[in-house]
């Protein structure tokens, strides 16, 4: 039976089935092509591709009408003609890094010797040179000269292509608005880095919770699994931002009902600004006591007069739920109220039953 495929020919096809050790390919023929699953498996035997995915493969051989394809040409299949075809058509080849030599590494592709410069080995995370020696890696032939006696290969080109393909797949999966699960990789002052499907995304400190977070380590730890919403994705810069806060119920939704104007509540001073005190009256709910409502002299340094964490009784004056702002007034202490009442009582006859007027009282004397 004659087939249209030549050894080394590139074919773009779709995956129709995946078994324990084989990936079957749709060729538009009566028979399907097959690819060894191990070629696309990671160290744990897992594969990222799934049924229906498009994939680029290269025709390897035909045994009893079984069409065998590969994602790279191995050394045992790499005769001179195959290598030249791989060079001309951009087909990856598998090579064995045998030793470090001047300027790079010696790589054996089957029985053919090739050279890989230091700059073309590895990608972003460079390893020590000795760590590459002895490894079987995938390369792209960059130069093929003197009938195959001078061959230059690159491992970096392969890794760049894999990274680009992986990024394109993730861009389809990790879209703005999607809810994803991830694992905390590291904690920083400005937030946490989260592993989402093998990609490192940022969870800013301001997006961890509606409750104000000052120390990321107080609420997250490395290895912790979280659920978050994607709020920004810039794949040209490979940056994805997450938010746990947007999956929480917004505590401001019920603030107006819970704290109507006139409500008296005990809170804690959360922050001190030059223009007043921010008082926390409920989780993630802070209100402002403006400096004009505080019993302090003009130009008083509020950070010297008050301390964060101190309790403070306040009264709700006004709530703006759209702007998420609450205006508060300090509650006059019982002692101050008693003194005021005593003063008013002692002068109740000074104005003949009318509202007390200190100037009128003076005129009567």
Legacy VTK file of the C-alpha trace (Angstrom):
# vtk DataFile Version 3.0
C-alpha trace
ASCII
DATASET POLYDATA
POINTS 365 float
0.000 0.000 0.000
1.452 3.305 -1.066
1.199 6.377 1.200
1.630 10.064 0.558
4.026 10.573 3.464
7.802 10.740 3.136
10.141 10.122 6.110
10.640 13.392 7.953
7.566 15.017 6.410
5.764 17.432 8.736
2.036 16.885 9.261
-0.397 19.028 11.248
-3.217 16.880 12.558
-5.587 16.365 15.488
-5.508 13.952 18.388
-8.420 11.502 18.246
-7.593 9.231 21.185
-5.094 8.814 24.022
-4.353 5.453 25.665
-1.843 4.421 28.311
1.098 4.471 25.904
-0.146 5.774 22.543
-1.603 8.949 21.041
-3.717 8.348 17.917
-3.819 10.918 15.122
-6.452 11.799 12.536
-4.934 11.599 9.032
-8.124 11.680 7.014
-7.417 8.083 5.956
-8.918 4.708 6.753
-6.141 4.098 9.228
-4.958 6.443 11.958
-1.445 7.521 12.712
0.118 6.892 16.086
2.638 8.662 18.275
4.394 7.306 21.354
2.779 8.996 24.357
6.125 9.090 26.156
7.297 11.809 23.755
4.834 14.303 25.262
4.879 13.077 28.871
6.569 14.893 31.736
8.616 13.260 34.507
5.420 12.018 36.172
3.975 10.557 32.982
1.388 13.321 32.585
0.636 14.913 29.206
-0.768 18.400 28.668
-2.416 17.630 25.322
-5.954 16.265 25.080
-8.306 14.765 22.506
-9.195 17.374 19.885
-5.937 19.315 20.197
-4.012 20.152 17.037
-0.429 18.916 16.932
2.555 19.048 14.576
4.262 15.709 13.982
6.752 14.186 11.537
6.280 10.967 9.597
8.727 8.336 10.763
7.857 4.960 9.262
5.186 2.615 7.922
5.074 -0.870 9.394
2.285 -3.123 8.129
0.174 -0.078 7.285
0.714 1.366 10.771
1.812 4.974 10.283
4.309 5.911 12.975
4.859 9.628 13.687
7.144 11.510 16.025
7.538 14.994 17.422
11.312 14.728 16.963
13.759 12.539 15.071
15.814 10.252 17.278
19.432 9.359 16.646
18.716 5.847 15.428
16.518 7.264 12.642
18.929 10.064 11.768
20.738 9.092 8.596
22.480 11.746 6.524
19.489 12.326 4.269
17.121 12.499 7.243
19.310 15.084 9.001
19.547 17.244 5.898
15.768 17.034 5.532
15.394 17.947 9.222
17.605 21.000 8.656
15.705 22.178 5.583
12.245 21.609 7.083
12.887 22.642 10.683
12.338 19.176 12.169
13.556 18.698 15.778
16.159 15.997 16.416
17.103 14.164 19.576
20.757 14.337 20.573
23.020 13.060 23.316
25.224 15.682 25.006
28.510 13.817 25.360
30.969 16.437 26.601
31.763 20.087 27.114
34.202 21.462 24.555
35.582 24.899 23.702
32.681 27.306 23.178
29.931 24.795 23.863
29.029 21.094 23.824
29.542 18.052 21.645
26.200 16.504 20.738
25.840 13.099 19.085
22.788 12.647 16.857
22.973 8.921 16.291
26.514 8.468 14.943
26.733 12.052 13.670
28.664 14.657 15.635
27.173 18.139 16.109
28.100 21.268 18.030
25.850 23.288 20.372
27.187 26.721 21.500
26.853 27.645 25.171
24.378 30.401 24.230
22.089 27.848 22.550
21.882 25.413 25.462
18.984 25.925 27.884
16.621 28.857 28.057
15.781 31.301 30.821
17.007 29.295 33.789
20.563 28.425 32.880
22.183 25.453 34.594
25.827 24.710 35.246
27.466 23.295 32.121
28.154 19.960 33.798
24.425 19.415 34.345
23.813 19.177 30.582
26.498 16.568 29.917
25.078 13.050 29.597
21.534 14.271 28.908
19.360 13.333 25.931
17.831 16.595 24.731
15.933 17.912 21.740
17.658 20.242 19.264
16.981 22.175 16.089
19.657 22.041 13.387
20.804 25.613 12.740
23.611 24.884 10.263
24.266 21.897 8.006
27.483 22.159 5.998
30.076 20.021 4.227
27.698 17.155 3.623
26.860 16.865 7.326
30.417 17.108 8.660
29.721 20.515 10.212
26.417 20.643 12.072
25.411 23.340 14.574
22.364 22.723 16.746
20.278 24.705 19.260
18.394 23.469 22.284
17.294 26.998 23.171
15.168 27.343 20.004
13.212 24.228 20.995
12.604 25.496 24.522
11.504 28.893 23.210
9.003 27.231 20.870
7.669 25.042 23.693
7.315 28.074 25.956
5.468 30.000 23.243
3.106 27.085 22.569
2.467 26.660 26.279
1.804 30.387 26.641
-0.689 30.280 23.773
-2.520 27.354 25.393
-2.619 29.132 28.738
-3.877 32.321 27.095
-6.918 30.336 25.961
-7.472 28.888 29.442
-6.550 31.785 31.725
-8.841 34.583 30.578
-9.990 37.641 32.518
-12.967 36.727 34.677
-12.063 33.043 34.985
-11.960 31.491 38.452
-8.873 29.307 38.934
-7.162 27.264 41.604
-3.481 27.643 42.355
-0.706 27.050 44.859
1.268 29.740 46.682
4.881 29.701 45.446
6.370 32.622 47.374
5.395 35.539 49.609
6.512 39.112 48.961
5.854 42.484 50.601
3.616 43.433 47.682
1.667 40.164 47.449
2.170 36.499 46.585
3.161 34.530 43.487
0.752 31.734 42.625
1.342 28.665 40.433
-1.664 28.326 38.128
-1.372 25.424 35.663
2.403 25.809 35.623
2.270 29.593 35.131
3.381 32.105 37.768
0.655 34.680 38.448
0.641 37.581 40.903
-1.842 38.034 43.733
-1.364 41.680 44.872
-1.638 42.339 48.601
-4.603 44.674 47.949
-6.498 41.801 46.274
-6.100 39.208 49.020
-9.109 40.267 51.090
-11.567 43.071 51.746
-10.042 43.141 55.208
-6.885 45.261 55.144
-3.759 43.067 54.962
-0.458 44.570 56.083
1.594 41.354 56.211
1.013 38.708 53.535
2.452 36.020 55.800
-0.379 36.583 58.274
-2.968 35.183 55.839
-1.049 33.032 53.316
1.735 30.452 53.423
3.886 28.747 50.808
2.239 25.570 49.535
-1.273 26.738 50.394
-3.933 26.089 47.764
-6.183 29.037 46.938
-9.042 29.948 44.631
-8.932 33.289 42.850
-10.348 35.266 39.960
-8.228 36.479 37.037
-8.550 40.281 36.933
-5.834 41.085 34.378
-3.931 39.124 31.722
-1.204 40.682 29.573
0.238 37.756 27.635
2.597 39.938 25.596
4.412 40.635 28.876
3.488 37.257 30.408
1.740 38.850 33.361
-1.445 37.610 35.007
-3.001 39.209 38.101
-5.377 37.456 40.485
-7.884 38.469 43.141
-9.184 36.468 46.082
-11.072 39.536 47.272
-13.429 39.512 44.308
-14.661 36.039 45.308
-15.593 37.270 48.789
-18.910 38.860 49.645
-18.423 42.626 49.745
-18.931 43.693 53.391
-20.088 47.115 52.177
-23.240 45.605 50.688
-25.000 45.589 54.082
-23.301 48.545 55.763
-26.210 51.000 55.369
-28.638 48.572 57.025
-26.212 47.552 59.735
-24.973 51.040 60.645
-27.704 53.638 59.964
-26.941 57.263 60.829
-26.918 57.775 64.597
-25.617 54.281 65.371
-23.212 54.250 68.293
-20.422 51.687 68.037
-17.083 50.903 69.620
-14.244 50.605 67.128
-10.468 50.603 66.987
-8.185 53.205 65.462
-6.890 51.517 62.310
-4.879 54.353 60.767
-3.875 57.872 61.682
-3.682 60.549 59.000
-2.947 64.259 59.196
-6.616 65.040 58.557
-8.178 62.564 60.988
-8.532 59.049 62.325
-9.685 55.970 60.446
-11.664 53.838 62.874
-12.455 50.210 62.140
-16.045 49.488 63.165
-16.416 46.039 61.516
-14.211 43.654 59.497
-13.041 45.549 56.370
-15.159 48.589 57.334
-13.334 51.782 58.325
-14.861 55.204 58.889
-13.239 58.607 59.198
-13.321 60.880 62.226
-12.232 64.183 60.734
-9.767 66.241 62.760
-12.341 69.024 63.029
-14.474 66.710 65.171
-11.688 65.834 67.567
-11.144 67.697 70.794
-7.596 68.766 69.922
-5.853 72.068 69.394
-5.116 73.303 65.898
-1.981 71.809 64.244
-1.934 68.943 66.727
0.127 65.949 65.593
-2.539 63.245 65.770
0.057 60.465 65.840
1.254 61.822 69.179
-2.240 62.294 70.572
-3.654 58.913 69.466
-2.344 55.405 68.944
-3.307 52.755 66.381
-5.186 49.905 68.034
-6.762 52.084 70.729
-10.500 51.649 71.251
-12.757 54.540 70.399
-16.499 55.016 70.695
-17.991 56.753 67.685
-21.332 57.713 66.186
-22.158 57.173 62.502
-22.916 60.547 60.887
-23.212 59.634 57.221
-22.632 56.681 54.842
-21.780 56.921 51.152
-21.973 53.306 49.940
-21.055 54.214 46.348
-17.768 55.769 47.421
-17.424 53.386 50.366
-17.016 56.195 52.870
-18.353 56.597 56.391
-18.224 59.833 58.371
-17.927 59.357 62.121
-17.948 61.547 65.218
-16.384 60.660 68.533
-18.821 59.941 71.348
-18.569 62.494 74.155
-17.406 60.699 77.279
-19.813 60.277 80.212
-17.626 62.530 82.344
-17.740 65.305 79.733
-21.490 64.881 79.365
-21.984 65.022 83.162
-19.900 68.197 83.424
-21.926 69.813 80.640
-25.207 68.835 82.294
-24.025 70.152 85.658
-22.994 73.447 84.093
-26.308 73.885 82.319
-28.237 73.033 85.495
-26.327 75.558 87.572
-27.248 78.305 85.094
-30.823 77.294 84.417
-32.202 80.458 86.033
-29.782 82.831 84.340
-31.976 83.292 81.270
-35.440 83.223 82.859
-36.290 79.888 81.292
-35.019 80.845 77.881
-32.142 79.163 76.148
-28.975 80.005 77.992
-27.066 82.889 76.454
-23.770 83.687 78.192
-23.738 87.276 76.861
-27.248 87.933 78.116
-26.279 86.507 81.509
-23.376 88.929 81.750
-25.623 91.912 81.021
-27.927 90.888 83.853
-25.151 91.079 86.389
LINES 1 366
365 0 1 2 3 4 5 6 7 8 9 10 11 12 13 14 15 16 17 18 19 20 21 22 23 24 25 26 27 28 29 30 31 32 33 34 35 36 37 38 39 40 41 42 43 44 45 46 47 48 49 50 51 52 53 54 55 56 57 58 59 60 61 62 63 64 65 66 67 68 69 70 71 72 73 74 75 76 77 78 79 80 81 82 83 84 85 86 87 88 89 90 91 92 93 94 95 96 97 98 99 100 101 102 103 104 105 106 107 108 109 110 111 112 113 114 115 116 117 118 119 120 121 122 123 124 125 126 127 128 129 130 131 132 133 134 135 136 137 138 139 140 141 142 143 144 145 146 147 148 149 150 151 152 153 154 155 156 157 158 159 160 161 162 163 164 165 166 167 168 169 170 171 172 173 174 175 176 177 178 179 180 181 182 183 184 185 186 187 188 189 190 191 192 193 194 195 196 197 198 199 200 201 202 203 204 205 206 207 208 209 210 211 212 213 214 215 216 217 218 219 220 221 222 223 224 225 226 227 228 229 230 231 232 233 234 235 236 237 238 239 240 241 242 243 244 245 246 247 248 249 250 251 252 253 254 255 256 257 258 259 260 261 262 263 264 265 266 267 268 269 270 271 272 273 274 275 276 277 278 279 280 281 282 283 284 285 286 287 288 289 290 291 292 293 294 295 296 297 298 299 300 301 302 303 304 305 306 307 308 309 310 311 312 313 314 315 316 317 318 319 320 321 322 323 324 325 326 327 328 329 330 331 332 333 334 335 336 337 338 339 340 341 342 343 344 345 346 347 348 349 350 351 352 353 354 355 356 357 358 359 360 361 362 363 364
